[in-house]
Amino acid sequence: KKCVKGVSVLIHCSQVSSASLQSPNPDEIWEPDCTVKKTLTRDKKIINEQGNVTWSHLQNHTDVVIGHFPLGLHTNWIDEESEKLIEPLYIAFFRDPFAQFVSAQLFWNKTMNWTFDEAVEAIKWKVL
């Protein structure tokens, strides 16, 4: 059996307000700055353009959400077949804190054009 689930990747949603999550208006834009990066719809169409997150978008296209967002994302999400609230399954992945710190330093300092040794020295200086 083929999977017919829609998937959306959300970015900048870790601080989305509870008012946005609980809004009864399905077209209200989630604040602050929550963005849909990409969606693979249930009928296998790719929506590449970034846009605002709304319940309408998730309800119409999405079964699986990937990204950083608060618990409670499912609050107003209704299963169209049963007309009941969905029963979510949250999965969390946690990185080693030191590896996450090093990765973040390298990401935020891409403009430095460091060599490997320069990057190691800069990170050591911050840690020690």
Beta strands, then each sheet from edge to edge (+ up, - down):
strand 1: 7-11
strand 2: 35-40
strand 3: 46-47
strand 4: 51-52
strand 5: 64-66
strand 6: 78-79
strand 7: 84-85
sheet 1: 3+ 2- 1+ 5+
sheet 2: 3+ 2- 4+
sheet 3: 6+ 7-
end
